[in-house]
């Protein structure tokens, strides 16, 4: 049995970044950039009006010169003449500011009489309401770095440069297998001695939170041959295989024996933690295998602490782990040395609150949690107000 920190290091060590592919930006949401992207143009590509109003020469206002409106320029159009002393043009948001003009006044701050412009903005400064060429980025500058997760903002930013494809790391193919003869599918009347199967739904949702759709999802009874065949099939077509249940040492726990039979590499088995001690991590050829416990809260705990960084590493993400911070705990918590503890929690008023229902079979606390408190194995009883490590759930 190894420590939580040792287990985390081994997961990262054995999770190798996947190959790359070129994708349309239209389909790139949730992927990670595999190459730095440099801007092929400046943004804005010209001095651009930030308001509907009038473009003029600031010195005309300072010197109380008469200002005459000599034209109009709409977005997408260009005023081809250079403004001279005492001239202004009607301009609209997004339009190119004419050569010679250096300031735009809002239309609400002027009066116009027979093409004569009277500016009534006493606070206006030179350069107001103009988005200067290259004020966002210069041509040739680094726009988005390798390892960046492509979100809506990044995609909009890159397409605004005229780009339509990017090179990204391939998303991992993930298979989910949940074992247990007591598990019953939704939509049927619950039989005596059975429980509704929920771990596939939890794992699918957890994967979707990091933009991964599993390639297969299977439930299987505690049958030695069926368990073996499903795992054997999954490792052939997957980068990651997530198993739930059947990894302990009971008479009907067949996952461990199936992994031994197929000669999967055992990187570690059992971690000094609560919940989720009977956790297996291994490999079979290119596939990473996580055999998670069967208890629902333990499944999610292990997913967020171990599977989450592994998948992000495979994707080439530069930030592997859940965001964390230190906060004072709101109440006392009794803990013994020897096992690291993960506590479902909520952040309230700059404190972290451990929730009721920390047992590994209870999902009620996870249902309202926005974080997990991590208490290392050497920590004993915690007093209210003590700073603790808090992991932010995605």
The 8 nearest C-alpha neighbors of each residue, nearest first, counted from 0:
[[1, 269, 270, 271, 268, 2, 267, 276],
 [2, 0, 270, 271, 5, 6, 3, 269],
 [3, 1, 271, 5, 4, 270, 6, 0],
 [2, 4, 6, 5, 270, 7, 271, 272],
 [3, 5, 7, 6, 2, 8, 1, 9],
 [6, 4, 2, 8, 7, 3, 9, 1],
 [5, 7, 3, 9, 4, 8, 2, 10],
 [6, 8, 4, 10, 9, 5, 3, 305],
 [9, 7, 5, 11, 10, 6, 12, 4],
 [10, 8, 12, 6, 11, 7, 13, 5],
 [9, 11, 7, 13, 8, 12, 14, 6],
 [12, 10, 14, 8, 9, 13, 309, 7],
 [11, 13, 9, 10, 14, 8, 15, 7],
 [12, 14, 10, 11, 15, 9, 287, 309],
 [15, 13, 11, 309, 12, 313, 312, 10],
 [14, 16, 313, 13, 17, 312, 12, 11],
 [17, 15, 313, 315, 312, 314, 14, 18],
 [16, 18, 313, 169, 168, 15, 314, 19],
 [19, 17, 169, 168, 16, 20, 167, 314],
 [20, 18, 168, 169, 167, 166, 33, 17],
 [19, 21, 167, 166, 169, 168, 22, 18],
 [22, 20, 166, 165, 167, 164, 23, 19],
 [23, 21, 164, 165, 24, 27, 166, 20],
 [22, 24, 164, 25, 26, 163, 27, 165],
 [25, 23, 27, 164, 26, 163, 22, 165],
 [24, 26, 23, 27, 28, 163, 154, 22],
 [27, 25, 24, 23, 28, 22, 30, 29],
 [26, 28, 24, 30, 25, 22, 29, 23],
 [29, 27, 149, 30, 150, 26, 151, 154],
 [30, 28, 210, 149, 148, 150, 27, 31],
 [31, 29, 27, 28, 149, 148, 167, 32],
 [32, 30, 148, 167, 147, 146, 168, 149],
 [31, 33, 167, 145, 146, 147, 34, 166],
 [32, 34, 167, 145, 168, 166, 146, 31],
 [35, 33, 145, 32, 36, 166, 144, 167],
 [34, 36, 144, 145, 143, 37, 33, 141],
 [35, 37, 143, 142, 141, 34, 144, 38],
 [38, 36, 141, 142, 140, 139, 39, 35],
 [37, 39, 139, 138, 40, 142, 140, 160],
 [38, 40, 138, 139, 37, 160, 41, 161],
 [41, 39, 138, 38, 160, 42, 137, 44],
 [40, 42, 138, 137, 44, 133, 136, 43],
 [43, 41, 133, 44, 136, 135, 132, 40],
 [42, 44, 132, 133, 45, 41, 135, 134],
 [43, 45, 42, 41, 132, 133, 40, 46],
 [46, 44, 132, 43, 47, 95, 131, 133],
 [47, 45, 131, 132, 96, 130, 95, 129],
 [48, 46, 95, 130, 96, 93, 94, 129],
 [47, 49, 129, 93, 92, 94, 50, 96],
 [48, 50, 128, 92, 129, 130, 93, 47],
 [51, 49, 92, 48, 52, 128, 105, 91],
 [50, 52, 91, 92, 90, 105, 106, 53],
 [51, 53, 106, 105, 90, 104, 50, 89],
 [52, 54, 89, 90, 103, 104, 88, 55],
 [55, 53, 103, 88, 87, 102, 100, 90],
 [54, 56, 87, 100, 102, 57, 103, 53],
 [57, 55, 100, 101, 58, 59, 102, 99],
 [56, 58, 59, 60, 125, 102, 55, 101],
 [59, 57, 61, 60, 56, 62, 63, 64],
 [60, 58, 64, 62, 57, 61, 56, 63],
 [59, 61, 63, 58, 57, 62, 64, 56],
 [60, 62, 58, 59, 63, 57, 64, 56],
 [61, 63, 59, 60, 64, 58, 57, 65],
 [64, 62, 60, 61, 59, 65, 58, 66],
 [65, 63, 59, 62, 85, 66, 60, 61],
 [64, 66, 85, 63, 67, 59, 115, 116],
 [67, 65, 85, 86, 116, 115, 64, 87],
 [66, 68, 115, 86, 114, 116, 87, 69],
 [69, 67, 87, 114, 88, 70, 86, 115],
 [68, 70, 88, 87, 67, 86, 71, 114],
 [71, 69, 88, 68, 89, 72, 87, 78],
 [70, 72, 89, 88, 90, 73, 69, 78],
 [71, 73, 90, 78, 76, 77, 89, 94],
 [74, 72, 91, 76, 94, 90, 75, 71],
 [75, 73, 94, 93, 76, 91, 92, 72],
 [74, 76, 94, 73, 77, 95, 93, 72],
 [75, 77, 73, 74, 72, 94, 78, 95],
 [76, 78, 79, 72, 95, 75, 97, 94],
 [79, 77, 97, 80, 72, 76, 71, 95],
 [78, 80, 77, 81, 97, 98, 76, 82],
 [81, 79, 78, 82, 98, 97, 99, 77],
 [80, 82, 98, 99, 83, 97, 79, 100],
 [83, 81, 99, 86, 100, 98, 80, 97],
 [82, 84, 86, 85, 81, 99, 56, 87],
 [83, 85, 86, 82, 59, 56, 66, 64],
 [84, 86, 66, 65, 59, 67, 64, 83],
 [87, 85, 67, 66, 83, 84, 82, 68],
 [88, 86, 55, 68, 54, 67, 69, 53],
 [89, 87, 70, 71, 68, 54, 53, 69],
 [88, 90, 71, 53, 52, 72, 70, 54],
 [91, 89, 72, 53, 52, 71, 51, 73],
 [92, 90, 51, 73, 94, 74, 50, 52],
 [91, 93, 50, 51, 49, 48, 94, 74],
 [94, 92, 48, 74, 47, 49, 91, 95],
 [93, 95, 74, 73, 48, 47, 92, 91],
 [96, 94, 47, 46, 77, 97, 45, 48],
 [95, 97, 47, 46, 48, 94, 98, 100],
 [98, 96, 78, 100, 95, 99, 81, 82],
 [97, 99, 81, 100, 82, 96, 80, 79],
 [98, 100, 82, 81, 97, 101, 83, 56],
 [101, 99, 55, 56, 98, 97, 54, 102],
 [100, 102, 126, 56, 55, 99, 57, 125],
 [103, 101, 126, 127, 125, 55, 54, 100],
 [104, 102, 54, 53, 128, 127, 55, 52],
 [103, 105, 53, 52, 106, 54, 102, 108],
 [106, 104, 52, 107, 108, 51, 50, 103],
 [105, 107, 52, 108, 109, 51, 104, 53],
 [106, 108, 105, 109, 52, 110, 104, 119],
 [109, 107, 119, 106, 120, 105, 118, 104],
 [110, 108, 118, 119, 117, 106, 107, 111],
 [109, 111, 117, 116, 112, 118, 108, 119],
 [110, 112, 116, 115, 114, 117, 113, 109],
 [111, 113, 115, 114, 110, 116, 117, 67],
 [112, 114, 115, 111, 116, 67, 68, 110],
 [115, 113, 68, 112, 67, 111, 116, 69],
 [116, 114, 67, 112, 113, 111, 66, 68],
 [117, 115, 111, 66, 67, 110, 114, 118],
 [116, 118, 110, 109, 111, 119, 115, 66],
 [119, 117, 109, 120, 108, 116, 110, 104],
 [118, 120, 108, 109, 121, 117, 110, 107],
 [121, 119, 108, 122, 123, 118, 109, 104],
 [120, 122, 123, 119, 118, 124, 108, 60],
 [123, 121, 120, 124, 119, 127, 125, 108],
 [122, 124, 120, 121, 127, 125, 104, 126],
 [125, 123, 127, 126, 122, 102, 57, 121],
 [124, 126, 127, 102, 57, 101, 123, 58],
 [127, 125, 102, 101, 129, 124, 128, 103],
 [126, 128, 102, 125, 129, 124, 103, 123],
 [127, 129, 49, 103, 50, 48, 126, 130],
 [130, 128, 48, 49, 127, 47, 131, 126],
 [131, 129, 47, 46, 48, 49, 132, 128],
 [130, 132, 46, 134, 129, 133, 47, 45],
 [131, 133, 45, 46, 43, 44, 134, 42],
 [134, 132, 42, 137, 41, 136, 135, 43],
 [135, 133, 131, 132, 136, 42, 43, 130],
 [136, 134, 133, 42, 43, 137, 41, 132],
 [135, 137, 133, 42, 41, 134, 140, 138],
 [138, 136, 41, 133, 140, 139, 42, 40],
 [137, 139, 40, 41, 38, 39, 140, 136],
 [140, 138, 38, 37, 39, 137, 141, 40],
 [141, 139, 37, 137, 138, 38, 142, 136],
 [142, 140, 37, 143, 36, 38, 139, 35],
 [141, 143, 37, 36, 38, 140, 144, 136],
 [144, 142, 36, 141, 35, 145, 147, 37],
 [145, 143, 35, 147, 146, 36, 142, 34],
 [144, 146, 35, 34, 32, 33, 147, 143],
 [147, 145, 316, 317, 32, 31, 315, 144],
 [148, 146, 31, 32, 145, 144, 149, 316],
 [147, 149, 31, 30, 150, 29, 146, 316],
 [150, 148, 28, 29, 153, 30, 31, 147],
 [149, 151, 153, 152, 28, 148, 29, 154],
 [152, 150, 154, 153, 155, 149, 28, 156],
 [153, 151, 155, 154, 150, 156, 149, 157],
 [152, 154, 156, 150, 155, 149, 151, 157],
 [155, 153, 151, 157, 156, 152, 158, 150],
 [154, 156, 152, 158, 153, 157, 159, 151],
 [155, 157, 153, 159, 154, 158, 152, 160],
 [158, 156, 160, 159, 154, 155, 162, 153],
 [157, 159, 162, 161, 160, 155, 156, 163],
 [158, 160, 156, 157, 161, 155, 162, 42],
 [161, 159, 158, 157, 162, 40, 38, 39],
 [160, 162, 158, 159, 163, 157, 39, 40],
 [163, 161, 158, 160, 157, 164, 159, 24],
 [162, 164, 24, 23, 158, 161, 165, 25],
 [165, 163, 23, 24, 22, 162, 21, 166],
 [166, 164, 22, 21, 167, 24, 23, 163],
 [165, 167, 21, 33, 20, 32, 34, 22],
 [168, 166, 32, 33, 31, 19, 20, 21],
 [169, 167, 19, 33, 314, 31, 18, 315],
 [168, 170, 19, 18, 17, 20, 167, 314],
 [169, 171, 314, 168, 172, 30, 211, 313],
 [172, 170, 238, 173, 169, 313, 314, 239],
 [171, 173, 237, 238, 214, 239, 170, 213],
 [174, 172, 239, 213, 237, 214, 240, 238],
 [173, 175, 240, 215, 213, 214, 216, 241],
 [174, 176, 216, 241, 242, 240, 215, 217],
 [177, 175, 217, 242, 218, 216, 241, 243],
 [176, 178, 243, 218, 242, 217, 219, 244],
 [179, 177, 219, 244, 220, 218, 243, 245],
 [178, 180, 220, 221, 181, 182, 219, 244],
 [181, 179, 220, 221, 182, 178, 219, 183],
 [180, 182, 193, 179, 194, 183, 192, 220],
 [183, 181, 196, 194, 180, 179, 195, 193],
 [182, 184, 195, 196, 194, 193, 181, 185],
 [185, 183, 196, 195, 186, 187, 182, 194],
 [184, 186, 187, 195, 183, 196, 188, 189],
 [185, 187, 184, 188, 189, 183, 195, 196],
 [188, 186, 185, 189, 184, 183, 190, 195],
 [187, 189, 190, 186, 185, 183, 184, 195],
 [190, 188, 187, 193, 191, 194, 183, 195],
 [191, 189, 193, 192, 188, 194, 183, 187],
 [190, 192, 193, 189, 194, 181, 188, 183],
 [193, 191, 190, 181, 194, 189, 182, 183],
 [194, 192, 181, 190, 191, 182, 183, 189],
 [195, 193, 182, 183, 181, 196, 189, 192],
 [194, 196, 183, 182, 184, 197, 185, 193],
 [195, 197, 182, 183, 184, 198, 194, 185],
 [198, 196, 200, 199, 195, 201, 295, 182],
 [197, 199, 201, 200, 202, 295, 196, 177],
 [198, 200, 202, 201, 197, 203, 177, 175],
 [199, 201, 203, 197, 198, 202, 204, 196],
 [202, 200, 198, 204, 199, 203, 205, 197],
 [201, 203, 205, 199, 204, 200, 198, 206],
 [202, 204, 206, 200, 205, 201, 199, 207],
 [205, 203, 207, 201, 206, 202, 200, 208],
 [204, 206, 202, 208, 207, 203, 201, 209],
 [207, 205, 211, 203, 208, 204, 209, 202],
 [206, 208, 210, 204, 211, 209, 205, 212],
 [207, 209, 205, 206, 210, 204, 393, 211],
 [210, 208, 207, 206, 211, 205, 29, 393],
 [211, 209, 207, 29, 208, 206, 212, 30],
 [212, 210, 207, 206, 209, 213, 170, 208],
 [211, 213, 207, 214, 206, 210, 203, 173],
 [214, 212, 173, 215, 174, 211, 172, 216],
 [213, 215, 174, 173, 172, 212, 216, 237],
 [216, 214, 174, 213, 175, 217, 173, 233],
 [217, 215, 175, 176, 174, 213, 199, 214],
 [216, 218, 176, 175, 177, 219, 215, 199],
 [219, 217, 177, 176, 178, 220, 216, 179],
 [220, 218, 178, 177, 179, 217, 221, 226],
 [219, 221, 180, 179, 222, 178, 218, 225],
 [222, 220, 179, 180, 251, 178, 223, 219],
 [221, 223, 225, 220, 224, 226, 253, 219],
 [222, 224, 226, 253, 225, 227, 221, 257],
 [223, 225, 227, 226, 222, 228, 257, 229],
 [226, 224, 228, 222, 227, 223, 229, 219],
 [225, 227, 223, 229, 224, 228, 222, 230],
 [228, 226, 257, 224, 230, 225, 229, 231],
 [229, 227, 231, 225, 230, 226, 232, 224],
 [230, 228, 232, 226, 231, 227, 233, 225],
 [231, 229, 233, 227, 232, 228, 234, 226],
 [230, 232, 228, 229, 233, 234, 227, 235],
 [231, 233, 229, 230, 235, 234, 228, 236],
 [232, 234, 230, 235, 231, 236, 237, 229],
 [235, 233, 237, 236, 231, 286, 232, 230],
 [236, 234, 233, 232, 237, 231, 286, 238],
 [235, 237, 234, 233, 232, 238, 172, 286],
 [238, 236, 172, 234, 239, 173, 233, 235],
 [237, 239, 286, 172, 171, 173, 287, 285],
 [240, 238, 287, 173, 286, 237, 288, 172],
 [239, 241, 174, 288, 173, 175, 287, 289],
 [242, 240, 175, 289, 174, 290, 176, 288],
 [243, 241, 290, 176, 177, 291, 175, 289],
 [242, 244, 177, 291, 293, 292, 290, 178],
 [293, 245, 243, 292, 178, 246, 177, 291],
 [244, 246, 252, 254, 253, 247, 178, 243],
 [247, 245, 254, 255, 244, 252, 290, 292],
 [246, 248, 245, 249, 252, 277, 292, 244],
 [247, 249, 252, 250, 246, 245, 251, 255],
 [250, 248, 252, 251, 247, 245, 246, 253],
 [249, 251, 252, 248, 253, 247, 245, 221],
 [252, 250, 249, 221, 253, 245, 222, 248],
 [253, 251, 245, 249, 246, 250, 247, 254],
 [252, 254, 256, 245, 223, 255, 251, 257],
 [255, 253, 257, 245, 246, 256, 252, 258],
 [254, 256, 258, 246, 257, 253, 259, 252],
 [255, 257, 259, 253, 258, 254, 260, 252],
 [258, 256, 227, 260, 254, 259, 255, 253],
 [257, 259, 255, 261, 263, 256, 260, 262],
 [258, 260, 262, 256, 257, 261, 263, 255],
 [261, 259, 257, 262, 258, 256, 263, 227],
 [260, 262, 258, 259, 263, 257, 231, 283],
 [263, 261, 259, 260, 258, 264, 283, 257],
 [262, 264, 283, 258, 282, 261, 259, 265],
 [263, 265, 282, 281, 266, 283, 262, 259],
 [264, 266, 281, 267, 263, 280, 282, 268],
 [267, 265, 281, 280, 264, 268, 282, 9],
 [266, 268, 280, 265, 279, 269, 281, 6],
 [267, 269, 279, 278, 280, 0, 270, 277],
 [270, 268, 277, 278, 0, 276, 279, 267],
 [271, 269, 276, 1, 0, 272, 2, 3],
 [270, 272, 338, 2, 1, 276, 339, 0],
 [271, 273, 339, 338, 276, 270, 340, 274],
 [274, 272, 340, 275, 276, 339, 341, 338],
 [273, 275, 297, 359, 272, 276, 341, 340],
 [276, 274, 297, 273, 277, 292, 278, 272],
 [275, 277, 270, 269, 272, 278, 271, 274],
 [278, 276, 269, 275, 292, 247, 279, 270],
 [279, 277, 269, 291, 276, 268, 290, 275],
 [280, 278, 268, 290, 289, 267, 269, 281],
 [281, 279, 289, 267, 266, 288, 268, 290],
 [280, 282, 265, 266, 288, 264, 287, 263],
 [283, 281, 287, 264, 288, 286, 263, 284],
 [282, 284, 263, 286, 285, 264, 287, 234],
 [283, 285, 286, 282, 263, 234, 287, 235],
 [286, 284, 283, 238, 287, 282, 234, 237],
 [287, 285, 238, 283, 239, 282, 234, 284],
 [288, 286, 282, 239, 281, 238, 240, 285],
 [287, 289, 240, 281, 282, 280, 239, 241],
 [290, 288, 280, 241, 279, 291, 242, 240],
 [289, 291, 242, 279, 243, 278, 241, 288],
 [290, 292, 243, 278, 242, 298, 289, 244],
 [291, 293, 244, 243, 294, 298, 277, 275],
 [244, 292, 294, 243, 295, 291, 298, 245],
 [293, 295, 360, 297, 359, 292, 296, 298],
 [296, 294, 298, 297, 360, 198, 293, 362],
 [297, 295, 359, 298, 299, 362, 360, 294],
 [296, 298, 275, 300, 274, 359, 294, 295],
 [299, 297, 295, 296, 301, 300, 291, 292],
 [300, 298, 302, 296, 301, 297, 303, 295],
 [299, 301, 297, 302, 303, 298, 296, 304],
 [302, 300, 304, 298, 299, 303, 305, 297],
 [301, 303, 306, 299, 300, 305, 304, 307],
 [304, 302, 307, 300, 301, 305, 306, 299],
 [303, 305, 301, 302, 307, 300, 306, 308],
 [304, 306, 302, 307, 301, 308, 303, 7],
 [307, 305, 302, 309, 308, 303, 310, 304],
 [306, 308, 303, 310, 309, 305, 302, 304],
 [309, 307, 319, 311, 320, 310, 306, 305],
 [310, 308, 306, 312, 311, 307, 14, 11],
 [311, 309, 313, 312, 307, 308, 306, 314],
 [310, 312, 314, 308, 316, 313, 309, 319],
 [313, 311, 315, 309, 314, 310, 316, 16],
 [312, 314, 16, 310, 17, 311, 315, 15],
 [315, 313, 311, 312, 168, 316, 170, 16],
 [314, 316, 312, 16, 313, 146, 168, 31],
 [315, 317, 146, 311, 318, 314, 312, 31],
 [316, 318, 146, 319, 315, 147, 312, 311],
 [319, 317, 316, 320, 311, 146, 321, 312],
 [320, 318, 308, 311, 312, 317, 316, 321],
 [319, 321, 308, 318, 322, 307, 304, 311],
 [320, 322, 390, 391, 323, 392, 319, 303],
 [321, 323, 391, 390, 320, 324, 392, 389],
 [324, 322, 390, 389, 391, 321, 388, 325],
 [323, 325, 389, 388, 326, 390, 322, 391],
 [324, 326, 388, 387, 389, 386, 327, 323],
 [325, 327, 386, 387, 350, 351, 328, 324],
 [328, 326, 386, 384, 385, 350, 387, 351],
 [327, 329, 351, 384, 383, 385, 330, 350],
 [328, 330, 383, 352, 350, 351, 384, 327],
 [331, 329, 383, 328, 332, 382, 352, 384],
 [330, 332, 382, 383, 381, 333, 329, 328],
 [331, 333, 381, 380, 334, 330, 382, 383],
 [334, 332, 380, 381, 331, 335, 379, 382],
 [333, 335, 380, 379, 332, 336, 381, 378],
 [336, 334, 379, 337, 380, 333, 378, 338],
 [335, 337, 377, 376, 379, 378, 338, 334],
 [336, 338, 376, 377, 335, 339, 271, 272],
 [339, 337, 376, 272, 271, 336, 340, 273],
 [338, 340, 376, 375, 272, 374, 273, 271],
 [341, 339, 273, 374, 272, 373, 338, 342],
 [340, 342, 373, 372, 371, 273, 374, 343],
 [343, 341, 372, 371, 344, 353, 340, 357],
 [344, 342, 371, 368, 354, 353, 365, 364],
 [343, 345, 353, 368, 354, 370, 371, 352],
 [344, 346, 352, 369, 368, 351, 370, 347],
 [345, 347, 351, 350, 352, 349, 344, 348],
 [346, 348, 350, 349, 351, 345, 352, 329],
 [347, 349, 350, 346, 351, 329, 352, 345],
 [350, 348, 347, 346, 326, 351, 327, 328],
 [351, 349, 327, 347, 348, 326, 346, 328],
 [350, 352, 346, 328, 345, 329, 347, 326],
 [351, 353, 345, 344, 329, 328, 354, 346],
 [354, 352, 344, 343, 342, 351, 345, 355],
 [355, 353, 344, 343, 364, 352, 356, 357],
 [354, 356, 357, 364, 353, 343, 363, 344],
 [357, 355, 358, 364, 361, 354, 363, 362],
 [356, 358, 355, 359, 342, 343, 361, 364],
 [359, 357, 360, 361, 356, 296, 274, 362],
 [358, 360, 296, 297, 361, 294, 274, 357],
 [359, 361, 294, 295, 358, 296, 362, 297],
 [362, 360, 358, 359, 363, 296, 356, 357],
 [361, 363, 365, 364, 296, 366, 295, 360],
 [362, 364, 366, 365, 361, 356, 367, 355],
 [363, 365, 366, 362, 356, 367, 354, 368],
 [366, 364, 368, 362, 367, 363, 343, 296],
 [365, 367, 363, 364, 368, 362, 369, 343],
 [368, 366, 365, 364, 369, 363, 345, 344],
 [369, 367, 365, 344, 345, 370, 343, 366],
 [370, 368, 345, 392, 391, 344, 367, 346],
 [369, 371, 391, 392, 344, 390, 368, 345],
 [372, 370, 343, 390, 342, 344, 389, 341],
 [371, 373, 389, 342, 341, 388, 390, 344],
 [374, 372, 341, 388, 340, 389, 371, 375],
 [373, 375, 340, 339, 378, 372, 341, 376],
 [376, 374, 339, 377, 378, 373, 340, 338],
 [375, 377, 339, 338, 337, 336, 378, 374],
 [376, 378, 336, 375, 337, 379, 339, 338],
 [379, 377, 376, 375, 336, 374, 380, 335],
 [380, 378, 335, 334, 336, 381, 377, 333],
 [381, 379, 333, 334, 332, 382, 335, 378],
 [382, 380, 332, 331, 333, 379, 383, 385],
 [381, 383, 331, 385, 384, 332, 380, 330],
 [382, 384, 330, 331, 329, 328, 385, 381],
 [383, 385, 327, 328, 329, 382, 386, 330],
 [386, 384, 327, 383, 328, 382, 387, 381],
 [385, 387, 327, 326, 325, 328, 384, 388],
 [388, 386, 325, 326, 327, 385, 389, 328],
 [387, 389, 325, 373, 372, 324, 390, 323],
 [388, 390, 372, 324, 323, 371, 325, 373],
 [389, 391, 323, 371, 370, 322, 321, 372],
 [392, 390, 370, 322, 323, 321, 369, 389],
 [391, 393, 370, 369, 390, 321, 371, 303],
 [392, 391, 208, 321, 209, 369, 205, 370]]
